[in-house]
Amino acid sequence: MREIRYLGDPVLRTPAEPVTEFDRDLRRLIDEMFATMYLADGVGLAGPQIGVPRRLFVYEISNRKGHVVNPELIVDDPAEVVEEEGCLSVPGRETGKPLYAPTPRAAGVTVRGQDQLGRPVSITARGMLARCFQHEFDHLDGRLYVDRLPKDAARKIMQQAP
């Protein structure tokens, strides 16, 4: 398991670099990311969240499990959907559990990238999987879900975080 980085760690606000080596180390990193995500009861985890400033993430939602390396995000359906969203990197100071807030996201997206061997992947998603892809993609660009909240809601979350 890797250590999850929390709000305030500069790696979470720094755009991640592309993955260039598709080797045993990358496969081990992906395995460690899944293990970390599962132990933390998450549904997605991006490289920067464990201090690895590389463009990759893992996910498992509704029996859809996978990873994407060097993803590109295409919004297929820009209709705004507001649902509760939290983040392993933004836990409550007292509970240690993610803090949730209604967060706007696009209704449908397609993620294109590569798998751990460098082969192309393309996944079209709606619902919670689309939300997860957008959330993890934001991490790769140095953004957090609180950046998408109204100022008052973001301030409330930040006051509860460590």
LUMNU-274880 format. One line per 10 residues: number of its first residue (from 1); for each residue x, y, z of C-alpha. Coordinates in Angstrom, 2 decimals. Layout:
LUMNU-274880
NUM) X Y Z; ...
This chain:
LUMNU-274880
1) 0.00 0.00 0.00; 1.13 3.53 -0.77; 0.55 6.58 1.39; -2.33 8.74 0.20; -1.47 12.42 -0.07; -3.84 14.97 1.42; -5.07 18.44 0.58; -2.14 20.83 1.04; 0.46 18.47 -0.49; 1.92 20.27 -3.54
11) 1.86 17.08 -5.66; -1.95 17.33 -5.73; -1.79 20.79 -7.33; 0.94 20.00 -9.88; 0.01 18.73 -13.36; 1.26 15.17 -13.82; 3.76 14.13 -16.50; 3.06 11.50 -19.18; 4.09 7.92 -18.58; 6.89 6.97 -20.98
21) 8.03 3.57 -19.70; 5.62 0.64 -20.04; 7.56 -1.88 -18.00; 7.46 -4.09 -14.91; 7.70 -1.02 -12.64; 4.53 0.43 -14.18; 2.67 -2.85 -13.73; 3.79 -3.01 -10.08; 2.71 0.62 -9.55; -0.75 -0.13 -10.95
31) -1.07 -3.16 -8.64; -0.05 -1.01 -5.67; -2.55 1.66 -6.68; -5.38 -0.90 -6.71; -4.30 -2.25 -3.31; -4.17 1.29 -1.88; -7.57 2.16 -3.35; -9.17 -0.98 -1.92; -7.68 -0.52 1.56; -8.95 3.06 1.60
41) -12.44 2.02 0.38; -12.12 4.17 -2.72; -13.50 3.72 -6.23; -10.68 5.51 -8.06; -7.12 6.63 -7.45; -4.76 8.78 -9.53; -0.95 8.77 -9.50; -0.58 12.17 -7.79; -2.74 10.95 -4.89; 0.08 8.61 -3.89
51) 2.85 11.08 -4.67; 3.55 9.77 -8.17; 3.26 12.73 -10.57; 2.44 10.55 -13.60; -0.66 10.52 -15.79; -2.45 7.33 -14.79; -5.39 6.23 -12.68; -7.16 3.08 -11.55; -10.86 2.56 -10.87; -13.53 0.04 -9.93
61) -17.18 0.99 -10.00; -20.19 -1.31 -10.45; -18.03 -4.28 -11.45; -16.14 -2.20 -14.03; -12.49 -2.33 -13.10; -9.51 -0.97 -14.97; -6.74 1.53 -15.36; -5.87 4.19 -17.90; -2.38 5.50 -18.65; -1.91 8.90 -20.33
71) -5.67 9.51 -20.55; -7.44 12.07 -22.68; -10.95 13.07 -21.62; -13.65 13.85 -24.18; -17.01 15.19 -22.98; -19.73 13.40 -24.96; -22.70 14.80 -23.06; -22.07 18.19 -21.43; -25.39 18.22 -19.54; -24.51 19.07 -15.94
81) -25.24 16.42 -13.33; -24.83 17.36 -9.66; -24.19 14.43 -7.30; -22.42 13.90 -3.99; -18.69 13.49 -4.49; -15.77 13.00 -2.14; -12.05 12.31 -2.39; -9.56 10.11 -0.55; -7.20 13.12 -0.58; -9.74 15.35 1.18
91) -10.67 13.53 4.41; -12.38 15.00 7.44; -9.98 16.01 10.18; -12.04 14.19 12.82; -13.25 11.14 10.88; -10.44 10.48 8.39; -13.18 9.66 5.87; -13.74 11.58 2.63; -15.77 14.77 2.88; -18.68 14.85 0.42
101) -20.37 17.73 -1.37; -22.75 18.10 -4.33; -20.37 18.47 -7.29; -21.26 19.27 -10.91; -19.89 17.01 -13.67; -20.69 16.27 -17.30; -23.24 13.49 -17.84; -21.15 11.47 -20.29; -17.49 11.16 -21.26; -15.06 9.02 -23.21
111) -11.57 8.36 -21.91; -8.88 7.39 -24.37; -5.40 6.35 -23.38; -3.25 3.29 -22.96; -3.15 0.19 -20.80; -0.14 -0.97 -18.78; 1.42 -2.51 -21.90; 0.99 0.64 -23.99; -1.98 -0.69 -25.99; -4.75 1.80 -26.83
121) -7.90 1.86 -24.71; -11.15 3.79 -25.12; -13.99 3.71 -22.59; -17.29 5.55 -22.90; -19.06 6.17 -19.61; -22.14 7.71 -18.03; -23.30 7.92 -14.44; -20.88 7.20 -11.61; -18.19 5.85 -13.93; -18.23 9.11 -15.94
131) -18.01 11.05 -12.66; -15.05 8.91 -11.52; -13.20 9.41 -14.81; -13.64 13.19 -14.60; -12.58 13.23 -10.94; -9.41 11.22 -11.58; -8.59 13.18 -14.74; -8.82 16.40 -12.70; -6.17 14.99 -10.33; -3.82 14.58 -13.29
141) -4.21 18.28 -14.07; -3.62 19.39 -10.46; -7.30 19.96 -9.68; -9.48 18.69 -6.84; -13.26 18.34 -6.69; -13.42 21.27 -4.24; -12.27 23.48 -7.14; -15.61 22.78 -8.84; -17.71 23.78 -5.82; -19.24 27.18 -5.07
151) -16.86 29.21 -2.88; -18.94 28.79 0.29; -19.17 25.00 -0.11; -15.45 24.73 -0.88; -14.60 26.83 2.18; -16.75 24.58 4.38; -14.96 21.45 3.10; -11.51 23.06 3.55; -12.35 23.97 7.16; -13.12 20.32 7.94
161) -10.05 18.89 6.17; -6.66 18.40 7.92
